[in-house]
């Protein structure tokens, strides 16, 4: 992607004031009989006996025309008066404030010898509404100190300031003062009190004020309903709206309906939302802009796209909110092109509009377009906010390009917002996705030394997890818990549960389950799905089924997780029974579901090849899912597993596109099981003829050459693999003991107990050899002597891990070992003999699923 160049800032444009006619002067003396603003302004005539009224009119005219020079001229003229009234000074202060000349207003205020309640209230109210709350509070305190009695308008102003700075203590003191002075019965004061309490999150106090009001107006109802909705108390907000409708004398206005429609959309109150729509039509509010915008928001969640489009197209007036909502609706429906067309038609755009487009591109998996649009924003000088930067950083993480991520990272730092927790979390996440773990750790280190943000800890844990560093992720999680730096939320829970599933660390997974239950996180469907995956991959299908059954609702991921668990445990019949339940409940499968269903037929108790073949051919017609290479590979595996090798080969030959090496490998693996060398050689030949394009294919081709004794060709392939930047994933086995992960690699002697492990393994091998174990050296793909091949076989990572488990566990407890790749055939055979010699159960989880070795047999039955 091209480097981002910021455009230069355009010079500010100043509009000159119209010049007065030749030979004319602007005389504002009290005794001037007339005043001409310009040749196009109506002449004003006034008498000397009524200066206040005329000056007031002129000040209003200055505000109306945004004429600061006129206001200053009037001010100069007022100063010539003998004793201007306080009313005139108050009007002058308000004029300056409305024209944005706050310093001038303050100077007038300071010059007033006896400021009254109106003077102070004007200043307090203005400061409160214009983000100068501290000055508003100071003036209010000064007014009280001077003994000036506050009125209803003063209370409204100071409560507005308290609400903006969320100063609950001061607001409560003001409330007490209002009660003491008898002003709390005023509707405006009560409304201001409710608004203040709602902003501070004290809905109980707001509701108490509301209930005690002797007289309410529509603003009273709107304030409380809006406060409830903003705090996600949708049911209470809708209940209050029903009370309003049942009362007499007060009708809901556009603000009421807009707020209630938002509550209906978020709460899923579909029928009530439609009733509000009908009420809007009945009372002529449907065409109101804010109501229409709220209707679009409601129907975008609970209606059809055509309903939203109709509302949008029939709106006589649209604002930037309307257009932006429509962009979001299109993006949420996956209509990216339509969203862009809506964006292009917008008469005016702001940062929020651009953000909606950026977010849509990101959510629809087109990060390159998000990055391009961001460059357009920068070149056009569009204001960027934190959300803009966060989205583009996330899009860059999805784009997974190291150089682009560095450009975006540099741009964000130049913007001076690198110390923002949200943006830092996104940057860390992006770095971890783009292969920049060192930079991610540096971001984390700098943040943890200063602010210790929980989101940063969460991002770092996720970064370790996605980069294959589960040990570091767990260590950081425990550190964050011990030092109370992080909050366990849905994201942390799902991430740690995923790590526990990868490691087979069921004890920690159970602890996370308890924490999630305690913190009421189980309502989140993602946490439930992660629990199903964790328990199934840790070998506890009973717990996985219980979690599934206790979930209040399921999505397709829930069904896929449970079905995947059954298949991982080689329980194909149970997986197919679950598919029958899905059909009864009208749950449509996705790409992953169909792949799992086909895989299930590999692990059924009886051959159901015809049924599998029928399902495969129904995918397109019944579910509009086009089979890909993974589906074909699974189908070939099913046919091969049940001995239909010729039919499996025929399926490959009839594929509508060139088969991937993985499809031929599925056939080759089954040829090895059924000892069919004829078809196996043809499959191997097809694989070798293909140009490898990923690490797994390179390894497969290299191993095939090695197995046939063509060592030179094997080494050539591995050299080419290294030149392409691919790395072989090393085989690793691990076992959990005393809440620690103990990892092993082939011929690994780094473990503290390696001497005992190797001695124990040598004894095991000798005992197994006595009862019939014969090492299968065909699984050694190295050009070495036969006796060296045996040494290679004996010290595979899985054998080392199982031996360590036998040494460390007491009694008849099963030994549980995990392996990141497929268990080799020799290890599989060896563990059968080990289960006889030791009279212990050996449980091994590899990339294909679970193997339980008991009394010389494996539950996989050689599958």
Buried (B, 14 or more C-beta within 10 A) or exposed (E): BEEBEEEEEEEEEEEEEEEEEEEEEEEBEBEBEEBBBEEEEEEEEBEEEEBBEBBBEBBBBBBEEEBBEBBBBBBEBBEEEEEBEBBBBBBBBBBBBBBEBBEBBBEBBEEBEEBBBBBBBBBBBBBBBBEBBEBBBEBBEBBBEEEBEBBBBBBBBBBBBBBBBEBBEBBBEBBEBBEEBEBBBBBBBBBBBBBBBBBBBBBEBBBEBBEEBEEBBBBBBBBBBBBBBBBEBBEBBBEBBEEBEEEEEBEBBBBBBBBBBBBBBBBEBBEBBBBBBEBBEEEEBBEBBBBBBBBBBBBBBBBEBEBBBEBBEEBEEBBBBBBBBBBBBBBBBEBBEBBBEBBEEBEEBBBBBBBBBBBBBBBBEBBBBBBEBBBEBBEEEBEBEBBBBBBBBBBBBBBEBEEBBBBBBEBBEEBEBBEBBBBBBBBBBBBBBBBBBEBBBEBBEBBBEEEBBBBBBBBBBBBBBBBEBBBBBBEBBEEBBEEEBBEBBBBBBBBBBBBBBBBBBBEBBBEBBEBBEEBEBBEBBBBBBBBBBBBBBBBBBEBBBBBBEEBEEBBBBBBBBBBBBBBBBBBBBBBBEBBEEBEEEEBEBBBBBBBBBBBBBBBBEEBBBEEBBEBBEEBEEEBEBEBEBBBBBBBBBBBBBBBBBEBBBEBBEEBEEEBBBBBBBBBBBBBBBBEBEEBBEBBBEBBBEBEBEBBBBBBBBBBBBBBEEBEEBBBEBBEBBEEEEBEEEEBBBBBBBEEEBBBBBBEBEEBEEBEBBBEBBEEBBEBBEEEEBEBBBEBBBEEEEEEEBBEBBBBBBBBBBBBBBBBBBEEEEBBBBBBBBEBBBBBBBBBBBBBBBBEBBBBBBBEBBBBBBBEBEBBBEEB
